[in-house]
């Protein structure tokens, strides 16, 4: 393996990646499950929707931190053995993930702002700046739903590519972001 293949992301980037990854998987699972909760009694559904909103806002904030970190810290280069189409696919899929991970909590937050219900962040009522606008809420809900669908596809593609690098290519790309592997070379 060459130095590009064994160079790792910074510890901060690795921690943010895995915290966001676990939170997104939990959030998608919660989102799929909670839409099946009956509207009556009303408190149960509202509770889980507020948990979902709280996790979503947290993910949005973590993604912003991750993006700021990423802008200030270049990732390790991809191995020279990767084909050009794989490099292009890697870059576009990462950009797609970032777009979805920003658009998802933003559309959820905006959609919640265009209802008469407050946004409760882990038990704390956030200031309500929006108004009851069912059409705007529906637009945000559609963006939220279709972004979730795209996010699921992109995550599946990301995981598949990571496993391909680990099990088939064995080129060190997987180890750059996996916390249990060690390497003496870190990205600046």
C-alpha positions, -999 to 999 in steps of 0.1 A, spaced: 0 0 0 12 35 -8 12 64 16 -20 78 1 -38 46 8 -26 44 45 -30 81 54 -59 85 78 -84 111 85 -79 132 116 -93 118 149 -119 146 149 -131 137 114 -133 100 123 -153 107 155 -177 131 137 -181 106 108 -191 78 131 -213 98 155 -232 112 125 -234 78 108 -249 61 139 -272 90 145 -284 90 109 -291 52 110 -310 56 143 -329 86 129 -339 69 97 -351 39 117 -370 61 141 -385 81 112 -398 50 94 -412 36 126 -428 67 140 -451 73 110 -469 41 120 -477 55 155 -515 61 158 -525 97 163 -545 87 193 -536 90 221 -520 122 210 -491 124 235 -473 93 223 -470 104 187 -460 139 197 -433 126 220 -416 105 193 -419 132 167 -402 156 192 -374 130 198 -370 128 160 -368 165 156 -343 168 184 -320 142 169 -324 158 135 -314 193 147 -284 177 165 -274 159 133 -277 191 113 -255 209 138 -229 181 138 -229 181 100 -221 218 100 -192 212 124 -181 183 102 -182 205 71 -163 233 88 -137 208 100 -135 194 65 -129 228 49 -100 234 73 -85 200 71 -79 184 37 -88 147 36 -60 122 28 -57 117 -10 -73 87 -27 -50 60 -38 -35 63 -72 -47 28 -80 -84 40 -81 -99 43 -115 -110 78 -126 -147 69 -126 -143 56 -90 -127 89 -80 -155 109 -96 -182 86 -81 -166 90 -46 -165 128 -48 -201 130 -61 -215 106 -36 -198 125 -7 -212 158 -20 -246 141 -23 -243 129 13 -234 164 26 -263 180 6 -288 154 20 -274 157 55 -280 195 54 -312 195 35 -328 168 56 -327 186 90 -333 219 73 -365 208 56 -377 190 88 -371 222 108 -388 244 83 -417 221 79 -421 220 117 -419 258 118 -449 261 94 -473 243 118 -491 255 149 -471 231 170 -439 241 189 -405 225 182 -393 208 214 -356 202 215 -349 175 241 -375 190 264 -369 226 257 -393 247 236 -375 266 209 -387 300 198 -415 297 172 -408 321 144 -430 305 117 -468 304 112 -494 278 104 -490 274 66 -502 239 55 -490 244 19 -454 253 30 -454 225 55 -464 200 28 -437 212 5 -411 208 33 -425 174 41 -421 163 5 -386 176 4 -379 158 37 -393 125 25 -376 125 -9 -343 136 6 -346 107 31 -351 83 2 -320 97 -16 -300 96 16 -308 59 22 -296 52 -14 -264 72 -9 -257 56 25 -262 21 9 -238 31 -19 -213 45 6 -213 14 28 -211 -9 -3 -181 11 -16 -164 10 18 -169 -28 20 -156 -32 -15 -124 -13 -5 -121 -35 26 -129 -69 12 -122 -68 -25 -97 -40 -33 -78 -42 0 -63 -8 -8 -64 8 27 -93 32 19 -116 16 45 -89 18 72 -86 56 68 -119 62 85 -124 31 106 -114 38 143 -102 3 151 -74 4 126 -42 22 134 -17 38 111 13 60 117 3 84 89 -24 110 97 -39 135 74 -28 171 83 
